[in-house]
Amino acid sequence: MSKKNENPVREPSTWESFYRGGEVESLPWYYPGLDPDFDAELDSRGVRSGEALDLCTGPGTQAAALAERGLSVTATDISRSAIRKAARLATERGLTIVFRQNDIMDNRLEQIFDFVIDRGCYHVFAFEQRQKYVAIVAGLLKPGGILLLKCFSNREGRRDGPQRIAPAEIKRLFSLEFEVESIRHTVFQSASDGPEPKALFSILKKRER
Ligand SMILES: C[S@@+](CC[C@H](N)C(=O)[O-])C[C@H]1O[C@@H](n2cnc3c(N)ncnc32)[C@H](O)[C@@H]1O
């Protein structure tokens, strides 16, 4: 758990270039339905309503699935083109979702939520930014609100891509603001062929104080 051995962090313009051209379906993180780990967790909690923020929504598939589940969804991303394409998906499916272009490191959202969903956002940031992320996301949740966080794990062997996160980091960085309900090893289920990246799935409850 240190700044050593971290992968390079992408510039905001790089994220925009992923979405400006081409089909979102070809992006490595694209998953058409709700991520199975999020789906199972929300099922086990009986969640069919509430206010949810899909942080770093990208193609918007997670936001759309959450809205179809019955939640009131706000979806944000740093990339304007991602937001444009995600909004188009929502329109095609007849869903009402609030979309905002927003850099989470310079957050301009004022609302607070029952749930924050992070599929592949936390792990794009350098260690110092991840420390900042914890305080920002805690500020976006109601007391007792839930953060579902899925990121690359330190068991993933390939070298490139996002940062690798160890369970010890989650415990250390989040424990002040959150109760760490669980941290589980899983994979990023993929819509395409090829090995599925090893992942950590964490359930974090904002402290009530
Ligand atoms: C790995 S993708 C995951 C996208 C989406 N959550 C999904 O599962 O399909 C990471 C996303 O984070 C967005 N992103 C990167 N830095 C960001 C920032 N500072 N603020 C908001 N979004 C950011 C990127 O544009 C990209 O869409």
The ligand as an SDF file (V2000), in Angstrom:
LIG
                    3D

 27 29  0  0  0  0  0  0  0  0999 V2000
  -13.0620    1.6620  -16.2630 C   0  0  0  0  0  0  0  0  0  0  0  0
  -14.2100    2.8770  -16.7890 S   0  0  0  0  0  0  0  0  0  0  0  0
  -15.6990    2.2660  -16.0060 C   0  0  0  0  0  0  0  0  0  0  0  0
  -16.9750    2.8090  -16.5980 C   0  0  0  0  0  0  0  0  0  0  0  0
  -18.2780    2.2770  -16.0240 C   0  0  0  0  0  0  0  0  0  0  0  0
  -18.3560    2.4540  -14.5820 N   0  0  0  0  0  0  0  0  0  0  0  0
  -18.5160    0.8380  -16.3830 C   0  0  0  0  0  0  0  0  0  0  0  0
  -18.4130   -0.0310  -15.5140 O   0  0  0  0  0  0  0  0  0  0  0  0
  -18.7890    0.5930  -17.5630 O   0  0  0  0  0  0  0  0  0  0  0  0
  -13.7210    4.2680  -15.8010 C   0  0  0  0  0  0  0  0  0  0  0  0
  -14.5330    5.5110  -16.0440 C   0  0  0  0  0  0  0  0  0  0  0  0
  -14.0720    6.5430  -15.1670 O   0  0  0  0  0  0  0  0  0  0  0  0
  -14.2130    7.7820  -15.8170 C   0  0  0  0  0  0  0  0  0  0  0  0
  -13.3530    8.7410  -15.1000 N   0  0  0  0  0  0  0  0  0  0  0  0
  -12.0070    8.7620  -15.0500 C   0  0  0  0  0  0  0  0  0  0  0  0
  -11.5720    9.7570  -14.2550 N   0  0  0  0  0  0  0  0  0  0  0  0
  -12.6710   10.3930  -13.7820 C   0  0  0  0  0  0  0  0  0  0  0  0
  -12.8820   11.5120  -12.9210 C   0  0  0  0  0  0  0  0  0  0  0  0
  -11.8510   12.1790  -12.3800 N   0  0  0  0  0  0  0  0  0  0  0  0
  -14.1520   11.8740  -12.6390 N   0  0  0  0  0  0  0  0  0  0  0  0
  -15.2060   11.2130  -13.1820 C   0  0  0  0  0  0  0  0  0  0  0  0
  -15.0600   10.1680  -14.0290 N   0  0  0  0  0  0  0  0  0  0  0  0
  -13.8190    9.7380  -14.3130 C   0  0  0  0  0  0  0  0  0  0  0  0
  -13.7890    7.4750  -17.2400 C   0  0  0  0  0  0  0  0  0  0  0  0
  -14.2110    8.4220  -18.1910 O   0  0  0  0  0  0  0  0  0  0  0  0
  -14.4180    6.0880  -17.4450 C   0  0  0  0  0  0  0  0  0  0  0  0
  -15.7010    6.1900  -18.0170 O   0  0  0  0  0  0  0  0  0  0  0  0
  1  2  1  0
  2  3  1  0
  2 10  1  0
  3  4  1  0
  4  5  1  0
  5  6  1  0
  5  7  1  0
  7  8  2  0
  7  9  1  0
 10 11  1  0
 11 12  1  0
 11 26  1  0
 12 13  1  0
 13 14  1  0
 13 24  1  0
 14 15  1  0
 14 23  1  0
 15 16  2  0
 16 17  1  0
 17 18  1  0
 17 23  2  0
 18 19  1  0
 18 20  2  0
 20 21  1  0
 21 22  2  0
 22 23  1  0
 24 25  1  0
 24 26  1  0
 26 27  1  0
M  CHG  2   2   1   9  -1
M  END
$$$$
